[in-house]
Amino acid sequence: MARLRDVVIDCHHPASLARFWAEVLDGYTIAPYDEEELARLRALGIDDPEDDPSVLLEPAPGVRPRFFFQQVPEAKSVKNRMHIDLSADDVTLEVDRLTGLGARLIERYDEHVLLADPEGNEFCVML
C-alpha cells in the first residue's frame, strides 16, 4: 500500500516559495543547509542556498507530508489540477495573515476562501 511522502510544487524560485509556505504551515521549517547539503550545491556550481533549485520543507516529527519545491523553467499558466486545503479556526483572521505574507485573494465562497501563493498556486482556507 502506498503512503504519501511528499507534495512537490513546481516553481520559479524555490527558496522564496518555501519560506512563504514555512510561514503558512504550522510546524514546518526549511530543511537545514548542513555542510553536506552545501557541498552538494557547490558541486552543482551554486554558492548561495538562495539559488538552490530544490528546497525541502520539513514537518515536525510524526507529521506528513513533506513539501518539496523544485525549480522549473516554465511559468504557471492555468488553474491547478490539485491544490492544498488548509483549515483555520478563524478563516477571516487566517486569510488576513496569509495575504500579509504575500498570498493573493482569488474568491470567497460560502464555506471556504480561495487564495494563490506568491507564484500563483491556488489553495483554500476553510473551517
Wavefront OBJ file of the C-alpha trace (Angstrom):
o trace
v 0.000 0.000 0.000
v 1.405 3.405 -0.958
v 1.920 6.178 1.603
v 2.052 9.904 0.936
v 5.676 11.041 1.155
v 5.999 14.486 -0.452
v 3.912 17.144 -2.089
v 6.068 18.530 -4.902
v 5.441 22.071 -6.086
v 6.939 23.340 -9.327
v 8.014 26.954 -9.094
v 10.298 29.670 -10.405
v 12.176 30.416 -7.153
v 12.104 27.515 -4.651
v 13.819 29.320 -1.749
v 11.351 32.199 -1.546
v 8.291 29.996 -2.099
v 9.498 27.551 0.566
v 9.901 30.469 3.003
v 6.327 31.564 2.258
v 4.932 28.073 2.929
v 7.079 27.681 6.065
v 5.269 30.763 7.418
v 1.877 29.480 6.262
v 2.040 25.961 7.681
v 2.222 25.282 11.404
v 5.123 23.000 12.331
v 7.073 23.217 9.064
v 10.615 24.516 8.565
v 13.059 24.670 5.692
v 15.470 21.742 5.857
v 18.824 22.930 7.203
v 21.773 23.528 4.943
v 24.427 21.453 6.646
v 27.917 21.038 5.183
v 26.848 18.004 3.131
v 23.990 19.948 1.533
v 26.200 22.977 0.881
v 28.773 20.674 -0.753
v 26.022 19.225 -2.965
v 25.099 22.747 -4.079
v 28.732 23.729 -4.719
v 29.116 20.607 -6.883
v 26.254 22.000 -8.974
v 28.018 25.364 -9.208
v 25.702 27.016 -6.681
v 27.330 29.104 -3.949
v 24.200 30.510 -2.294
v 21.312 28.407 -0.899
v 19.021 31.200 -2.132
v 19.717 29.820 -5.630
v 19.002 26.185 -4.687
v 16.848 24.637 -7.449
v 15.197 22.249 -4.965
v 14.194 23.177 -1.416
v 12.679 20.809 1.141
v 10.146 21.963 3.731
v 10.215 19.512 6.644
v 7.350 18.886 9.043
v 7.613 18.409 12.766
v 8.342 14.774 13.775
v 5.419 12.473 13.128
v 3.748 14.885 10.686
v 3.373 14.238 6.974
v 3.778 15.102 4.157
v 6.978 16.931 3.380
v 6.789 19.734 0.811
v 9.417 19.832 -1.896
v 9.802 22.943 -4.074
v 11.540 22.420 -7.388
v 12.570 24.954 -9.961
v 11.072 24.622 -13.423
v 11.670 26.889 -16.430
v 8.052 27.483 -17.384
v 5.664 29.822 -15.558
v 2.329 28.648 -14.180
v -0.296 29.304 -16.837
v -3.544 27.534 -15.889
v -5.549 26.578 -12.812
v -4.014 23.855 -10.628
v -5.433 20.369 -11.186
v -4.815 19.657 -7.498
v -4.478 22.082 -4.620
v -3.914 22.228 -0.872
v -6.800 22.794 1.571
v -5.938 24.378 4.913
v -8.144 24.645 7.977
v -8.277 27.519 10.447
v -10.407 28.273 13.488
v -10.958 31.837 12.237
v -10.889 31.902 8.441
v -11.044 35.707 8.200
v -8.060 36.197 10.508
v -6.097 33.494 8.717
v -6.836 34.970 5.290
v -5.666 38.360 6.566
v -2.459 36.751 7.878
v -1.830 34.882 4.624
v -2.411 37.902 2.402
v 0.001 39.786 4.675
v 2.596 37.088 3.887
v 2.084 37.524 0.145
v -0.911 35.337 -0.746
v -3.471 36.777 -3.154
v -7.214 36.522 -2.547
v -8.952 34.951 -5.543
v -12.511 34.315 -4.376
v -14.646 33.878 -1.258
v -17.187 31.064 -1.216
v -19.756 30.154 1.432
v -17.524 27.628 3.195
v -14.001 28.481 2.085
v -11.678 31.101 0.623
v -9.588 30.513 -2.486
v -6.152 32.131 -2.483
v -2.941 31.917 -4.513
v 0.605 31.765 -3.185
v 3.187 34.286 -4.471
v 3.769 32.201 -7.620
v 0.054 31.743 -8.352
v -0.534 28.219 -6.983
v -4.101 28.029 -5.699
v -5.014 26.837 -2.208
v -8.056 27.112 0.066
v -8.645 28.062 3.685
v -11.736 26.731 5.473
v -13.027 25.888 8.930
l 1 2 3 4 5 6 7 8 9 10 11 12 13 14 15 16 17 18 19 20 21 22 23 24 25 26 27 28 29 30 31 32 33 34 35 36 37 38 39 40 41 42 43 44 45 46 47 48 49 50 51 52 53 54 55 56 57 58 59 60 61 62 63 64 65 66 67 68 69 70 71 72 73 74 75 76 77 78 79 80 81 82 83 84 85 86 87 88 89 90 91 92 93 94 95 96 97 98 99 100 101 102 103 104 105 106 107 108 109 110 111 112 113 114 115 116 117 118 119 120 121 122 123 124 125 126 127
